Amino acid sequence: MPPVLDYKIDAKLLNKNYQVNWLIPPKFNFTATELKAAKSPVKVKMTVIASSGMIAKVEILKSTGLKVLDAKVIDAVMQAKLESIVLVDRNITYSLIHVLEINNPL
């Protein structure tokens, strides 16, 4: 017997492109010394819970060059929030890659 799904994804939602904006942008807390040493921009991959816009996971794809700053970038992005996508199941996530200018924040 095949597995039974608790929910089904509406076929109309598959292979669609969505554009989301920051509801709460990342707030970076860098010292002047850290900013001078950092390589900008930093590229991150985010896993986002579609129904809430909450960021569940952040991975650094292009580093600042300093582990301390990379950790601060991850923390700032994890506390940020994107717009939600309406009418999707709460279990749906999506990934996106975003470039952040840390020397010239949002």
TIVO-2410 file (N, C-alpha, C; in nm, 3 decimals):
# residues 106
REC num residu      c1      c2      c3 atome chaine
REC   1      M   0.085  -0.118   0.000     N      A
REC   1      M   0.000   0.000   0.000    CA      A
REC   1      M   0.090   0.125   0.000     C      A
REC   2      P   0.063   0.224  -0.087     N      A
REC   2      P   0.146   0.345  -0.091    CA      A
REC   2      P   0.127   0.430   0.033     C      A
REC   3      P   0.226   0.515   0.064     N      A
REC   3      P   0.212   0.601   0.182    CA      A
REC   3      P   0.096   0.699   0.164     C      A
REC   4      V   0.034   0.734   0.274     N      A
REC   4      V  -0.078   0.827   0.273    CA      A
REC   4      V  -0.028   0.962   0.324     C      A
REC   5      L  -0.056   1.066   0.249     N      A
REC   5      L  -0.014   1.200   0.289    CA      A
REC   5      L  -0.122   1.265   0.374     C      A
REC   6      D  -0.079   1.338   0.475     N      A
REC   6      D  -0.173   1.414   0.558    CA      A
REC   6      D  -0.228   1.533   0.482     C      A
REC   7      Y  -0.152   1.581   0.389     N      A
REC   7      Y  -0.195   1.698   0.312    CA      A
REC   7      Y  -0.147   1.680   0.169     C      A
REC   8      K  -0.209   1.750   0.079     N      A
REC   8      K  -0.168   1.747  -0.061    CA      A
REC   8      K  -0.137   1.888  -0.105     C      A
REC   9      I  -0.039   1.900  -0.192     N      A
REC   9      I  -0.002   2.031  -0.245    CA      A
REC   9      I  -0.089   2.058  -0.368     C      A
REC  10      D  -0.153   2.172  -0.369     N      A
REC  10      D  -0.233   2.212  -0.483    CA      A
REC  10      D  -0.141   2.228  -0.604     C      A
REC  11      A  -0.172   2.159  -0.712     N      A
REC  11      A  -0.087   2.162  -0.831    CA      A
REC  11      A  -0.071   2.304  -0.886     C      A
REC  12      K  -0.167   2.392  -0.859     N      A
REC  12      K  -0.158   2.530  -0.907    CA      A
REC  12      K  -0.045   2.607  -0.838     C      A
REC  13      L  -0.001   2.558  -0.721     N      A
REC  13      L   0.105   2.626  -0.646    CA      A
REC  13      L   0.245   2.581  -0.688     C      A
REC  14      L   0.253   2.468  -0.756     N      A
REC  14      L   0.383   2.416  -0.796    CA      A
REC  14      L   0.439   2.496  -0.913     C      A
REC  15      N   0.569   2.507  -0.919     N      A
REC  15      N   0.639   2.575  -1.028    CA      A
REC  15      N   0.590   2.718  -1.051     C      A
REC  16      K   0.555   2.785  -0.945     N      A
REC  16      K   0.518   2.925  -0.954    CA      A
REC  16      K   0.635   3.008  -0.903     C      A
REC  17      N   0.643   3.129  -0.952     N      A
REC  17      N   0.743   3.222  -0.901    CA      A
REC  17      N   0.675   3.320  -0.809     C      A
REC  18      Y   0.736   3.344  -0.697     N      A
REC  18      Y   0.683   3.439  -0.600    CA      A
REC  18      Y   0.789   3.544  -0.574     C      A
REC  19      Q   0.745   3.663  -0.544     N      A
REC  19      Q   0.837   3.769  -0.503    CA      A
REC  19      Q   0.797   3.809  -0.362     C      A
REC  20      V   0.892   3.802  -0.271     N      A
REC  20      V   0.865   3.840  -0.132    CA      A
REC  20      V   0.962   3.950  -0.092     C      A
REC  21      N   0.916   4.034  -0.002     N      A
REC  21      N   0.998   4.142   0.051    CA      A
REC  21      N   1.022   4.119   0.199     C      A
REC  22      W   1.116   4.194   0.253     N      A
REC  22      W   1.142   4.186   0.397    CA      A
REC  22      W   1.027   4.252   0.472     C      A
REC  23      L   0.972   4.183   0.571     N      A
REC  23      L   0.883   4.246   0.669    CA      A
REC  23      L   0.968   4.304   0.780     C      A
REC  24      I   1.066   4.226   0.822     N      A
REC  24      I   1.165   4.269   0.921    CA      A
REC  24      I   1.302   4.241   0.860     C      A
REC  25      P   1.370   4.344   0.811     N      A
REC  25      P   1.501   4.319   0.748    CA      A
REC  25      P   1.606   4.280   0.852     C      A
REC  26      P   1.713   4.213   0.808     N      A
REC  26      P   1.820   4.179   0.901    CA      A
REC  26      P   1.887   4.305   0.955     C      A
REC  27      K   1.914   4.304   1.084     N      A
REC  27      K   1.982   4.418   1.147    CA      A
REC  27      K   2.121   4.372   1.190     C      A
REC  28      F   2.222   4.427   1.124     N      A
REC  28      F   2.359   4.387   1.152    CA      A
REC  28      F   2.416   4.471   1.264     C      A
REC  29      N   2.491   4.406   1.351     N      A
REC  29      N   2.552   4.473   1.465    CA      A
REC  29      N   2.703   4.449   1.458     C      A
REC  30      F   2.769   4.525   1.370     N      A
REC  30      F   2.913   4.510   1.351    CA      A
REC  30      F   2.985   4.630   1.408     C      A
REC  31      T   3.105   4.607   1.458     N      A
REC  31      T   3.189   4.718   1.500    CA      A
REC  31      T   3.257   4.777   1.376     C      A
REC  32      A   3.311   4.896   1.389     N      A
REC  32      A   3.382   4.961   1.278    CA      A
REC  32      A   3.501   4.876   1.234     C      A
REC  33      T   3.570   4.816   1.330     N      A
REC  33      T   3.685   4.731   1.299    CA      A
REC  33      T   3.643   4.608   1.220     C      A
REC  34      E   3.531   4.547   1.261     N      A
REC  34      E   3.481   4.429   1.189    CA      A
REC  34      E   3.442   4.465   1.046     C      A
REC  35      L   3.378   4.580   1.029     N      A
REC  35      L   3.337   4.622   0.895    CA      A
REC  35      L   3.456   4.644   0.804     C      A
REC  36      K   3.564   4.700   0.858     N      A
REC  36      K   3.684   4.723   0.777    CA      A
REC  36      K   3.745   4.592   0.731     C      A
REC  37      A   3.740   4.490   0.815     N      A
REC  37      A   3.801   4.361   0.784    CA      A
REC  37      A   3.712   4.273   0.697     C      A
REC  38      A   3.584   4.305   0.689     N      A
REC  38      A   3.489   4.219   0.619    CA      A
REC  38      A   3.495   4.236   0.468     C      A
REC  39      K   3.471   4.124   0.400     N      A
REC  39      K   3.457   4.128   0.255    CA      A
REC  39      K   3.307   4.130   0.226     C      A
REC  40      S   3.266   4.229   0.149     N      A
REC  40      S   3.124   4.240   0.115    CA      A
REC  40      S   3.111   4.227  -0.036     C      A
REC  41      P   3.006   4.175  -0.089     N      A
REC  41      P   2.886   4.127  -0.021    CA      A
REC  41      P   2.902   3.984   0.029     C      A
REC  42      V   2.808   3.944   0.113     N      A
REC  42      V   2.802   3.807   0.162    CA      A
REC  42      V   2.679   3.742   0.097     C      A
REC  43      K   2.694   3.616   0.056     N      A
REC  43      K   2.583   3.546  -0.009    CA      A
REC  43      K   2.532   3.437   0.086     C      A
REC  44      V   2.400   3.434   0.108     N      A
REC  44      V   2.341   3.336   0.198    CA      A
REC  44      V   2.232   3.257   0.127     C      A
REC  45      K   2.213   3.136   0.174     N      A
REC  45      K   2.099   3.054   0.131    CA      A
REC  45      K   2.007   3.042   0.251     C      A
REC  46      M   1.881   3.079   0.231     N      A
REC  46      M   1.783   3.075   0.339    CA      A
REC  46      M   1.676   2.971   0.310     C      A
REC  47      T   1.634   2.901   0.413     N      A
REC  47      T   1.517   2.815   0.405    CA      A
REC  47      T   1.408   2.886   0.481     C      A
REC  48      V   1.295   2.910   0.414     N      A
REC  48      V   1.188   2.993   0.468    CA      A
REC  48      V   1.060   2.912   0.480     C      A
REC  49      I   0.989   2.929   0.592     N      A
REC  49      I   0.857   2.868   0.608    CA      A
REC  49      I   0.759   2.958   0.533     C      A
REC  50      A   0.703   2.906   0.425     N      A
REC  50      A   0.625   2.989   0.332    CA      A
REC  50      A   0.505   3.056   0.397     C      A
REC  51      S   0.432   2.985   0.482     N      A
REC  51      S   0.307   3.040   0.537    CA      A
REC  51      S   0.329   3.151   0.637     C      A
REC  52      S   0.448   3.157   0.698     N      A
REC  52      S   0.474   3.258   0.802    CA      A
REC  52      S   0.582   3.359   0.764     C      A
REC  53      G   0.668   3.323   0.669     N      A
REC  53      G   0.780   3.410   0.635    CA      A
REC  53      G   0.897   3.398   0.731     C      A
REC  54      M   0.885   3.309   0.829     N      A
REC  54      M   0.994   3.289   0.925    CA      A
REC  54      M   1.110   3.215   0.857     C      A
REC  55      I   1.231   3.255   0.891     N      A
REC  55      I   1.350   3.194   0.834    CA      A
REC  55      I   1.394   3.081   0.926     C      A
REC  56      A   1.396   2.959   0.871     N      A
REC  56      A   1.424   2.840   0.951    CA      A
REC  56      A   1.571   2.802   0.952     C      A
REC  57      K   1.643   2.838   0.846     N      A
REC  57      K   1.784   2.797   0.835    CA      A
REC  57      K   1.857   2.897   0.746     C      A
REC  58      V   1.982   2.923   0.781     N      A
REC  58      V   2.067   3.013   0.701    CA      A
REC  58      V   2.202   2.945   0.681     C      A
REC  59      E   2.248   2.947   0.559     N      A
REC  59      E   2.378   2.889   0.525    CA      A
REC  59      E   2.458   2.994   0.448     C      A
REC  60      I   2.584   3.013   0.487     N      A
REC  60      I   2.671   3.109   0.419    CA      A
REC  60      I   2.727   3.043   0.293     C      A
REC  61      L   2.704   3.105   0.177     N      A
REC  61      L   2.760   3.055   0.051    CA      A
REC  61      L   2.885   3.132   0.012     C      A
REC  62      K   2.889   3.262   0.043     N      A
REC  62      K   3.008   3.345   0.019    CA      A
REC  62      K   3.036   3.420   0.148     C      A
REC  63      S   3.147   3.387   0.210     N      A
REC  63      S   3.181   3.436   0.343    CA      A
REC  63      S   3.226   3.582   0.344     C      A
REC  64      T   3.216   3.640   0.462     N      A
REC  64      T   3.271   3.774   0.486    CA      A
REC  64      T   3.423   3.766   0.501     C      A
REC  65      G   3.473   3.646   0.523     N      A
REC  65      G   3.615   3.627   0.546    CA      A
REC  65      G   3.648   3.610   0.694     C      A
REC  66      L   3.552   3.638   0.779     N      A
REC  66      L   3.571   3.624   0.924    CA      A
REC  66      L   3.458   3.539   0.983     C      A
REC  67      K   3.495   3.435   1.057     N      A
REC  67      K   3.393   3.346   1.115    CA      A
REC  67      K   3.301   3.419   1.211     C      A
REC  68      V   3.356   3.514   1.286     N      A
REC  68      V   3.275   3.591   1.382    CA      A
REC  68      V   3.168   3.670   1.308     C      A
REC  69      L   3.205   3.733   1.198     N      A
REC  69      L   3.108   3.810   1.120    CA      A
REC  69      L   3.007   3.719   1.052     C      A
REC  70      D   3.052   3.605   1.002     N      A
REC  70      D   2.958   3.510   0.941    CA      A
REC  70      D   2.852   3.469   1.043     C      A
REC  71      A   2.893   3.444   1.167     N      A
REC  71      A   2.798   3.407   1.272    CA      A
REC  71      A   2.700   3.521   1.299     C      A
REC  72      K   2.749   3.644   1.296     N      A
REC  72      K   2.661   3.760   1.317    CA      A
REC  72      K   2.562   3.775   1.202     C      A
REC  73      V   2.607   3.748   1.081     N      A
REC  73      V   2.517   3.753   0.964    CA      A
REC  73      V   2.408   3.648   0.980     C      A
REC  74      I   2.446   3.526   1.016     N      A
REC  74      I   2.348   3.419   1.035    CA      A
REC  74      I   2.246   3.459   1.142     C      A
REC  75      D   2.293   3.510   1.255     N      A
REC  75      D   2.202   3.552   1.362    CA      A
REC  75      D   2.106   3.661   1.315     C      A
REC  76      A   2.158   3.760   1.243     N      A
REC  76      A   2.074   3.871   1.196    CA      A
REC  76      A   1.968   3.823   1.098     C      A
REC  77      V   2.007   3.734   1.007     N      A
REC  77      V   1.911   3.684   0.908    CA      A
REC  77      V   1.807   3.594   0.975     C      A
REC  78      M   1.848   3.514   1.072     N      A
REC  78      M   1.753   3.427   1.144    CA      A
REC  78      M   1.647   3.508   1.218     C      A
REC  79      Q   1.681   3.628   1.262     N      A
REC  79      Q   1.586   3.713   1.334    CA      A
REC  79      Q   1.499   3.796   1.240     C      A
REC  80      A   1.536   3.799   1.114     N      A
REC  80      A   1.459   3.874   1.014    CA      A
REC  80      A   1.334   3.794   0.975     C      A
REC  81      K   1.249   3.857   0.895     N      A
REC  81      K   1.127   3.789   0.852    CA      A
REC  81      K   1.089   3.839   0.713     C      A
REC  82      L   1.046   3.745   0.629     N      A
REC  82      L   1.000   3.778   0.495    CA      A
REC  82      L   0.847   3.775   0.491     C      A
REC  83      E   0.791   3.832   0.385     N      A
REC  83      E   0.647   3.825   0.368    CA      A
REC  83      E   0.605   3.680   0.354     C      A
REC  84      S   0.488   3.649   0.406     N      A
REC  84      S   0.437   3.513   0.393    CA      A
REC  84      S   0.374   3.495   0.255     C      A
REC  85      I   0.360   3.371   0.215     N      A
REC  85      I   0.290   3.338   0.091    CA      A
REC  85      I   0.155   3.283   0.134     C      A
REC  86      V   0.050   3.350   0.095     N      A
REC  86      V  -0.084   3.312   0.140    CA      A
REC  86      V  -0.132   3.184   0.073     C      A
REC  87      L  -0.221   3.117   0.143     N      A
REC  87      L  -0.287   2.996   0.093    CA      A
REC  87      L  -0.192   2.880   0.066     C      A
REC  88      V  -0.085   2.869   0.144     N      A
REC  88      V   0.001   2.751   0.135    CA      A
REC  88      V  -0.002   2.679   0.268     C      A
REC  89      D   0.021   2.550   0.263     N      A
REC  89      D   0.023   2.468   0.383    CA      A
REC  89      D   0.135   2.514   0.476     C      A
REC  90      R   0.112   2.503   0.605     N      A
REC  90      R   0.212   2.550   0.702    CA      A
REC  90      R   0.340   2.466   0.701     C      A
REC  91      N   0.338   2.352   0.635     N      A
REC  91      N   0.456   2.266   0.628    CA      A
REC  91      N   0.542   2.292   0.505     C      A
REC  92      I   0.500   2.382   0.419     N      A
REC  92      I   0.574   2.409   0.296    CA      A
REC  92      I   0.688   2.507   0.325     C      A
REC  93      T   0.808   2.471   0.279     N      A
REC  93      T   0.923   2.561   0.289    CA      A
REC  93      T   0.979   2.584   0.149     C      A
REC  94      Y   1.054   2.690   0.136     N      A
REC  94      Y   1.124   2.715   0.011    CA      A
REC  94      Y   1.263   2.768   0.045     C      A
REC  95      S   1.353   2.755  -0.050     N      A
REC  95      S   1.489   2.806  -0.032    CA      A
REC  95      S   1.513   2.918  -0.131     C      A
REC  96      L   1.593   3.013  -0.088     N      A
REC  96      L   1.633   3.120  -0.179    CA      A
REC  96      L   1.774   3.163  -0.146     C      A
REC  97      I   1.840   3.216  -0.247     N      A
REC  97      I   1.976   3.267  -0.230    CA      A
REC  97      I   1.968   3.419  -0.240     C      A
REC  98      H   2.032   3.485  -0.144     N      A
REC  98      H   2.025   3.631  -0.138    CA      A
REC  98      H   2.164   3.687  -0.111     C      A
REC  99      V   2.194   3.798  -0.174     N      A
REC  99      V   2.321   3.867  -0.154    CA      A
REC  99      V   2.296   3.987  -0.063     C      A
REC 100      L   2.373   3.996   0.044     N      A
REC 100      L   2.359   4.104   0.141    CA      A
REC 100      L   2.483   4.192   0.138     C      A
REC 101      E   2.460   4.320   0.123     N      A
REC 101      E   2.570   4.417   0.130    CA      A
REC 101      E   2.587   4.455   0.277     C      A
REC 102      I   2.690   4.403   0.340     N      A
REC 102      I   2.705   4.431   0.483    CA      A
REC 102      I   2.772   4.565   0.509     C      A
REC 103      N   2.846   4.617   0.412     N      A
REC 103      N   2.906   4.749   0.430    CA      A
REC 103      N   2.807   4.861   0.404     C      A
REC 104      N   2.695   4.826   0.340     N      A
REC 104      N   2.590   4.923   0.311    CA      A
REC 104      N   2.457   4.853   0.337     C      A
REC 105      P   2.424   4.830   0.467     N      A
REC 105      P   2.306   4.750   0.498    CA      A
REC 105      P   2.178   4.811   0.444     C      A
REC 106      L   2.072   4.729   0.446     N      A
REC 106      L   1.939   4.770   0.396    CA      A
REC 106      L   1.892   4.898   0.460     C      A
***
